[in-house]
Amino acid sequence: MRLDVRLTPKGGRDRIDGLGVLSDGRSVVLARVSTAPEKGAANKALERLVAAWLAIAPSRVAISSGDTARLKTLAIEINEAELLAALEQLAPAS
């Protein structure tokens, strides 16, 4: 599965902040990590954060594009139903 994430490095703590919508209308997961974006450290922290959020092994999460950008696409080894269930928990209650 693929997941778009907007990452805020040096964000004070590691956490998933919810869902957001970009100016082009795409939905993304909003995430922050306390690590600085030096030598891929923030990317590795993001992979670990997403793995913990989804309760899967960190080796099942990898950045497939956006290594040096705030907007990243992650490749995640997870079935669609599990990912959708996790995303639904991030959606604000209506």
C-alpha positions in Angstrom: 0.0 0.0 0.0 1.1 3.6 -0.5 0.5 6.4 1.9 1.2 10.1 1.5 2.6 11.9 4.6 3.4 15.5 5.3 6.4 15.4 7.7 7.4 18.1 10.1 11.0 17.4 11.3 12.2 18.9 14.6 8.5 19.0 15.6 9.1 18.7 19.3 8.0 15.1 19.6 7.2 12.0 17.5 3.4 11.8 16.8 0.8 11.4 14.1 -1.3 14.7 14.1 -4.2 13.5 12.0 -5.3 14.0 8.5 -4.8 17.0 6.3 -5.7 18.2 2.8 -3.1 19.8 0.5 -3.9 22.7 -1.7 -4.2 20.4 -4.7 -6.9 18.4 -2.8 -4.9 15.4 -1.9 -5.4 13.9 1.6 -2.3 13.2 3.6 -1.4 12.0 7.1 0.2 14.7 9.1 3.2 13.6 11.1 6.0 15.2 13.2 9.2 13.8 14.5 11.6 15.4 17.0 14.6 14.4 14.9 16.4 16.9 12.6 16.4 16.2 8.8 20.1 15.3 8.7 21.5 12.3 6.9 18.1 10.6 6.7 17.5 10.6 10.5 14.0 12.2 10.2 13.0 9.8 7.5 14.0 6.8 9.7 12.1 8.3 12.6 9.1 8.7 10.4 9.3 5.0 9.3 9.5 3.9 12.9 6.6 6.2 13.9 4.3 5.0 11.2 5.2 1.3 12.0 4.3 1.9 15.6 1.1 3.6 14.7 0.1 0.7 12.5 1.4 -1.9 14.9 3.7 -3.5 12.3 7.5 -4.1 12.1 9.5 -1.1 11.0 11.0 -3.1 8.2 7.5 -3.1 6.6 7.6 0.7 6.1 9.9 2.5 3.6 9.9 5.9 2.0 9.4 5.4 -1.7 9.5 9.1 -2.8 10.2 12.4 -1.2 13.5 11.7 0.6 14.4 15.4 0.9 10.9 16.9 0.8 8.3 17.4 3.5 5.7 15.5 1.4 6.6 11.8 1.3 5.1 8.7 -0.1 5.6 5.6 2.0 5.4 2.0 0.8 3.8 -0.1 3.6 3.4 -3.8 3.7 -0.1 -4.0 5.2 -3.5 -5.0 3.9 -5.9 -2.4 2.7 -8.5 -3.1 5.5 -5.9 -2.6 8.3 -4.7 0.7 6.7 -8.2 2.0 6.2 -9.1 1.2 9.8 -6.1 3.1 11.1 -6.9 6.1 8.9 -10.5 6.1 10.0 -9.3 6.5 13.6 -7.5 9.7 12.6 -10.6 11.3 11.0 -12.3 13.9 13.1 -15.6 12.8 14.5 -18.5 14.3 12.6 
